[in-house]
Amino acid sequence: MLTFTKTFKLYVFKDKASADLTIRVTDNYAQTFNISLVDLQEIVDTYDIGTGFNKNINGQFWLVQLKYSTPRPQTPNTYVRFSVYTGGVGHQYRIDPEDMLELKKDLFYQLNNNMYWDSK
């Protein structure tokens, strides 16, 4: 079985101006969100500035922000809060800041290179 080993799996569809962003939950379970390239670029550009990225996208509320402590302030820990709420159901992920940098690099690479799934 092919397991999920990376926090993010990204497929950029330049011809559709969208991306499938998959977030790993366990080795055998992940969640995929379809998002516009404009919104994804905004996420990677603003998650670590001020209050981060928060926006309604296609009926989903997205909140992505760099945090410096857990809900218990006495426990310092830097992570990225990555939350998506749909129809009253929320999904929250705590992402390592290094994984966000990898996502940013992967997005740049896929936008600037021909991928095998791109239209010929």
N, C-alpha and C positions, 0 to 999 in steps of 0.2 A: 504494500500500500504506500502511496505517495503521501507523506504527512506535510502539514504546514509547519515550517521551521522559522520563517521570517515574520515579523510583526505585520508588515504590509506586503500585499501583492498588488501591483498596479498594471493595468492595461489602458493605455491612452489610445483613444480612437480619434485621430486628427480629423478624419473625414466627417465625423459626427460632432466634433467639438465637445466630446465628453470622455469620461474615464470610468472604468470599474475599479473601485478601491475596495480591496478585501482586507479586513482586519482579523488577525489570528486571535482566537479565543483559547483553543487547545490544539494539540497536535492533530486532532481529527475533526475540529469544528472551527469555522470562520464565518464571518458575516460580510456580505458584499453590498456596497452602496454604489449606485450610479450617480455621478455628479458631473456638472459642466466643467470644462477646463478652466473657464474664468473663475468659478468658485473654488476649484481645487488650487489654482495658482494663488488666489487670495488667502486661502487657509495657510499654505506654506510660507507666504510672505508676511502674515500678520499674527500668527498664533503666539509669538513671543514678544509682541509689542502691546504695552498697556493691558487692557482687559481681553486681548486676543480677538479671535474671530467668533462672532455670533450673528447668525442670519437664518432666516427661513428659506429653505431650498425645496421647491416642489412639495410643499406641505409637511416638510420635516424641519425641526428646529435643530440647528447645528451649533455647538459651542466647543471651541478648541482653544485652549489657553495654557500657557506655561505657568505652573504652580511651584511654589517654593516650600510648602509645608503640606502635610496631610490634614484631614479634618481635625486632627489633634495637634494644635500648634506647637506643643512641646516636642513633636517628632519631626524635625526638619528633614525634608526629602524633596528633591527636585524631580518633577515629572510633568508630562503634558496630559491635561485632562481633555479627553476626546469623547464628547457626548453627542448622541443623536436621538432625538425624541420624535416618535411617529405615532399619531393617534392615541396619545396618552401613555404610550409605552416608551420607556427610556432605556437606552443602551449606553453604559459608561465604560470607558476603557482608560487605563492609566498606562501611558506610553513613555518609554525611555526617551529622553531628549535626543539621544544619538539616532534612534530609529526615525525621528522626525527629520533629521538631517539627511538620512539615507533616502527617505521618501522624496525630499526636495531634489536630491541628486538624480534619483530615478526619473522623476517628472521631467527635469531638464534634459536628461539623456533621451528619453522617449520622444519628447517634442522636437528634438534636433537630429534624430536619426530615423532611418527607415526600419521599422519593425516587421517581423515576418507576417503579422496579421494586418498590416496596412494594405490598403487597396493599391493595386499595381498601376 
